[in-house]
């Protein structure tokens, strides 16, 4: 049995292995929860006791909560009705999504 560190939570690999995630079409490294769990908080889903980073992007109508995991992150969108939409992201999938949301800039010196 694996125990989850309440500070780090589960890994992307562990969460994918537990089932219920499907890759978003055309978005390698990004997965959505199926069936959705709109009442489950990001902390419950990832098994962490830490507060997520709260992000706002002009490119997204919903506020975003980001929980960083050892091998990626859980991005959860807080809808206006209070429900959640969750996406599980590998490191590369997360980087692409944050760029798309204009929350991460490309630094050519790091390429």
Protein Blocks (a to p, Z undefined) as FASTA:
>chain_A
ZZddfklopafklmmmngoiacdehighiacdddddfkbcfklmnopabdcdddddfkbc
bdcdddddfkbcddddddfkopacdddddfklmmmmmmmnopaccdfklZZ
